């Protein structure tokens, strides 16, 4: 666990969930504090003496802190867990059992992470990396209708909650987390490297973790997060994408977009300039790292990209709530039908398509049969329909 000024209740809830929910699994708990300076390490030692606390003199960022913690770990598996996450009963045992039976080529497993702020909403069931180079949490913002309830291969795991083989962090394997990110996309980078070397990741939806999305970092400035996300996307693509042409196209188009935002829209001007200059300054080093990583590649990027097909992000990371609700519901029911949904699911999907296309006719409310159909759906679906109606009225 990496801590940086987490609210005490959030941190203690997370620790309590580990202590009371690890079942018969023998485990140690390592908390790396990134120079919080708020006295939290003393409180942890007092209230949770079994937790091994590592105090940093400086804020090393997430990757640096994880690497420091891993050097103190000796167990065969390591659970990455954010301080804004809470394990539910049996989750750790289920993940360990899944990883033990998955085979040595399985680098890690992803639980089903559910939003603790929005009931019934998925936060992540693994991650995907599309050809555009913008990684995101698989399923984020969707109602949980069971559409992700079968174990599947995924492009990677969200390090907010994931169980991994510790040996793969050794230098002769996938290696440590890349510390130049500071924050965001460390997990995407590591997973892309693991996939390229022939390892795989699977989802374990029976293991549930509650997660408050960006529970700590949401209080950072929007410009600061925007800067890191834009820069780290460029860094991740340059280091890891196989095709030189694709890499150059993504890098050039993103830099041109940043320039357009600076010159035309005058939005995040300093951050845009900082991203471009930072990326160009780091480019010689990134290209050298790219050549080194290519030497260990066994699997083409097309395998990673295929896992992103049909996946979209439906979450607004500015206001931290589900976004594009009708599209999100349509995507969820489509996936549910592909897994063998019933006639009711098909009728709901047809009704959603009608709402999306503007039917029933303008000014006419859904008929009583459609309303009854929606009323039989989970509360999460009804809440999304209300939000979609509110957004439509506002627009």
ZAMARGU-4260 file (C-alpha; in steps of 0.2 Angstrom, whole numbers, plus 5000, padded with zeros to 4 digits):
<rodrens>
0) 5000/5000/5000 | 5006/5018/4996 | 5000/5032/5007 | 5000/5050/5004 | 4989/5060/5016
5) 4975/5048/5015 | 4961/5053/5027 | 4963/5042/5043 | 4946/5034/5041 | 4949/5029/5023
10) 4966/5022/5028 | 4960/5013/5043 | 4945/5006/5033 | 4957/4999/5020 | 4968/4991/5034
15) 4954/4984/5043 | 4947/4976/5027 | 4964/4967/5025 | 4966/4962/5043 | 4949/4954/5044
20) 4947/4948/5026 | 4962/4938/5023 | 4955/4921/5029 | 4968/4908/5030 | 4980/4917/5019
25) 4997/4921/5028 | 5001/4938/5023 | 5011/4953/5029 | 5006/4971/5026 | 5018/4984/5020
30) 5013/5003/5020 | 5025/5015/5011 | 5021/5033/5016 | 5027/5046/5004 | 5032/5059/5016
35) 5014/5064/5021 | 5020/5074/5035 | 5004/5072/5045 | 5009/5060/5058 | 4999/5046/5051
40) 5013/5034/5052 | 5013/5035/5071 | 4995/5032/5071 | 4997/5017/5060 | 5010/5010/5072
45) 5000/5012/5087 | 4983/5006/5080 | 4990/4992/5068 | 5006/4986/5075 | 5007/4971/5063
50) 5008/4984/5048 | 5026/4986/5042 | 5028/5005/5039 | 5041/5012/5028 | 5043/5031/5029
55) 5050/5040/5014 | 5059/5057/5016 | 5053/5063/5000 | 5037/5060/4989 | 5044/5047/4977
60) 5027/5046/4967 | 5017/5030/4966 | 5030/5019/4956 | 5044/5024/4967 | 5035/5020/4983
65) 5029/5003/4976 | 5047/4998/4971 | 5053/5003/4988 | 5039/4992/4996 | 5043/4977/4985
70) 5061/4977/4990 | 5054/4972/5008 | 5042/4959/5001 | 5047/4940/5001 | 5030/4932/4998
75) 5027/4924/4981 | 5012/4935/4978 | 5009/4953/4981 | 4993/4962/4982 | 4993/4980/4976
80) 4979/4990/4986 | 4975/5008/4986 | 4971/5016/5002 | 4954/5021/4995 | 4950/5003/4992
85) 4942/4990/5004 | 4942/4971/5002 | 4926/4962/5004 | 4925/4945/5012 | 4934/4931/5003
90) 4941/4942/4990 | 4959/4939/4994 | 4957/4920/4995 | 4948/4920/4979 | 4962/4930/4970
95) 4975/4919/4977 | 4966/4903/4972 | 4964/4910/4955 | 4982/4914/4953 | 4988/4898/4959
100) 4978/4888/4947 | 4980/4900/4932 | 4997/4893/4927 | 5015/4901/4927 | 5011/4912/4912
105) 4998/4922/4922 | 5006/4937/4929 | 4991/4943/4939 | 4973/4943/4942 | 4960/4958/4943
110) 4946/4958/4955 | 4929/4966/4951 | 4932/4984/4958 | 4915/4992/4962 | 4912/5011/4965
115) 4910/5015/4984 | 4903/5032/4979 | 4890/5026/4966 | 4880/5010/4971 | 4880/4997/4958
120) 4893/5005/4947 | 4909/4996/4941 | 4925/5005/4943 | 4936/4992/4935 | 4937/4974/4930
125) 4955/4974/4923 | 4961/4987/4911 | 4962/4989/4892 | 4974/4998/4881 | 4966/5003/4864
130) 4976/5007/4848 | 4974/5026/4852 | 4986/5024/4867 | 4973/5029/4880 | 4972/5016/4894
135) 4957/5015/4904 | 4948/5004/4917 | 4938/4990/4909 | 4919/4992/4912 | 4921/5009/4921
140) 4905/5019/4923 | 4894/5004/4919 | 4880/4997/4929 | 4885/4980/4936 | 4872/4968/4927
145) 4883/4953/4927 | 4891/4957/4910 | 4908/4955/4917 | 4905/4940/4928 | 4915/4927/4919
150) 4933/4926/4920 | 4942/4932/4905 | 4959/4937/4899 | 4962/4956/4900 | 4976/4968/4894
155) 4981/4971/4912 | 4976/4975/4930 | 4972/4991/4939 | 4985/4992/4953 | 4972/5000/4964
160) 4968/4982/4968 | 4977/4967/4959 | 4986/4952/4964 | 5003/4949/4955 | 5018/4937/4955
165) 5031/4946/4965 | 5045/4937/4955 | 5040/4946/4939 | 5046/4963/4947 | 5064/4956/4946
170) 5076/4964/4933 | 5077/4948/4923 | 5058/4947/4921 | 5046/4961/4918 | 5055/4972/4930
175) 5051/4986/4942 | 5038/5000/4939 | 5044/5014/4929 | 5047/5028/4941 | 5047/5043/4929
180) 5028/5042/4928 | 5027/5049/4946 | 5008/5046/4946 | 4996/5037/4933 | 4999/5024/4920
185) 5013/5014/4930 | 5001/4999/4930 | 4997/5001/4911 | 5016/5002/4907 | 5020/4987/4918
190) 5006/4976/4911 | 5010/4981/4893 | 5028/4975/4896 | 5022/4959/4904 | 5010/4955/4889
195) 5024/4959/4876 | 5035/4946/4885 | 5021/4932/4884 | 5012/4934/4901 | 4994/4936/4903
200) 4981/4943/4915 | 4964/4936/4920 | 4949/4943/4929 | 4942/4936/4944 | 4925/4944/4946
205) 4920/4934/4961 | 4933/4944/4971 | 4925/4961/4974 | 4934/4976/4980 | 4925/4992/4984
210) 4934/5008/4978 | 4932/5026/4979 | 4939/5032/4962 | 4953/5044/4965 | 4948/5045/4983
215) 4964/5054/4988 | 4970/5062/4971 | 4953/5070/4967 | 4958/5084/4978 | 4973/5088/4968
220) 4971/5102/4955 | 4963/5097/4938 | 4978/5105/4929 | 4991/5095/4938 | 4981/5078/4934
225) 4979/5084/4916 | 4997/5087/4914 | 5002/5070/4921 | 4989/5061/4911 | 4994/5069/4894
230) 5013/5067/4897 | 5012/5049/4904 | 5001/5044/4889 | 5015/5050/4877 | 5028/5041/4888
235) 5019/5025/4889 | 5015/5024/4870 | 5033/5029/4865 | 5041/5016/4877 | 5029/5001/4874
240) 5020/5002/4857 | 5027/4990/4844 | 5024/5000/4828 | 5035/5015/4825 | 5022/5022/4813
245) 5008/5021/4825 | 5019/5028/4839 | 5025/5043/4828 | 5007/5046/4823 | 5000/5046/4841
250) 5014/5057/4847 | 5012/5070/4834 | 4993/5071/4834 | 4993/5073/4853 | 5006/5086/4853
255) 4997/5095/4839 | 4981/5094/4849 | 4990/5101/4864 | 4996/5116/4853 | 4978/5119/4847
260) 4972/5120/4865 | 4986/5132/4869 | 4984/5144/4854 | 4966/5142/4850 | 4957/5138/4866
265) 4969/5145/4878 | 4966/5131/4890 | 4979/5123/4902 | 4992/5134/4893 | 5006/5131/4905
270) 5002/5112/4907 | 5002/5110/4888 | 5019/5118/4885 | 5026/5108/4900 | 5020/5092/4892
275) 5027/5095/4875 | 5044/5102/4882 | 5045/5088/4894 | 5041/5074/4882 | 5053/5081/4869
280) 5067/5083/4882 | 5064/5065/4887 | 5063/5058/4870 | 5081/5052/4868 | 5080/5042/4884
285) 5063/5035/4879 | 5069/5029/4862 | 5083/5021/4871 | 5072/5012/4883 | 5060/5007/4868
290) 5074/4998/4860 | 5079/4989/4875 | 5061/4984/4879 | 5059/4978/4860 | 5073/4965/4863
295) 5062/4955/4875 | 5046/4956/4865 | 5037/4939/4861 | 5019/4945/4858 | 5013/4958/4845
300) 5002/4973/4851 | 4988/4967/4841 | 4984/4954/4855 | 4983/4969/4867 | 4972/4979/4855
305) 4960/4965/4852 | 4956/4965/4871 | 4950/4983/4870 | 4937/4980/4856 | 4920/4985/4861
310) 4926/4993/4877 | 4923/5011/4881 | 4925/5022/4897 | 4909/5029/4904 | 4915/5040/4918
315) 4918/5058/4920 | 4935/5060/4929 | 4932/5079/4932 | 4916/5077/4942 | 4919/5058/4946
320) 4902/5051/4941 | 4896/5040/4927 | 4895/5048/4910 | 4885/5046/4894 | 4872/5035/4903
325) 4862/5029/4889 | 4877/5024/4879 | 4883/5015/4895 | 4867/5006/4897 | 4867/5001/4879
330) 4885/4994/4880 | 4881/4984/4896 | 4865/4976/4889 | 4874/4972/4873 | 4888/4963/4882
335) 4875/4954/4893 | 4866/4948/4878 | 4882/4942/4870 | 4884/4931/4886 | 4867/4924/4884
340) 4855/4936/4891 | 4836/4934/4890 | 4822/4941/4881 | 4819/4955/4894 | 4837/4961/4892
345) 4833/4961/4873 | 4818/4972/4876 | 4827/4984/4887 | 4840/4986/4874 | 4827/4989/4860
350) 4819/5003/4872 | 4836/5010/4875 | 4840/5011/4856 | 4823/5020/4854 | 4827/5033/4868
355) 4844/5035/4860 | 4837/5039/4843 | 4824/5051/4849 | 4810/5039/4849 | 4796/5038/4856
360) 4792/5053/4845 | 4796/5070/4852 | 4786/5075/4867 | 4778/5058/4869 | 4783/5049/4885
365) 4788/5030/4885 | 4772/5019/4886 | 4767/5010/4902 | 4774/4994/4896 | 4791/5001/4893
370) 4790/5010/4910 | 4786/4994/4919 | 4800/4986/4910 | 4812/4999/4916 | 4805/4997/4934
375) 4810/4979/4934 | 4828/4983/4931 | 4841/4985/4945 | 4841/5002/4954 | 4857/5007/4946
380) 4849/5006/4929 | 4834/5017/4935 | 4846/5029/4942 | 4856/5030/4926 | 4840/5033/4916
385) 4835/5047/4928 | 4852/5055/4925 | 4851/5053/4906 | 4834/5062/4907 | 4841/5076/4917
390) 4855/5078/4906 | 4844/5078/4891 | 4833/5092/4899 | 4847/5102/4903 | 4854/5102/4886
</rodrens>
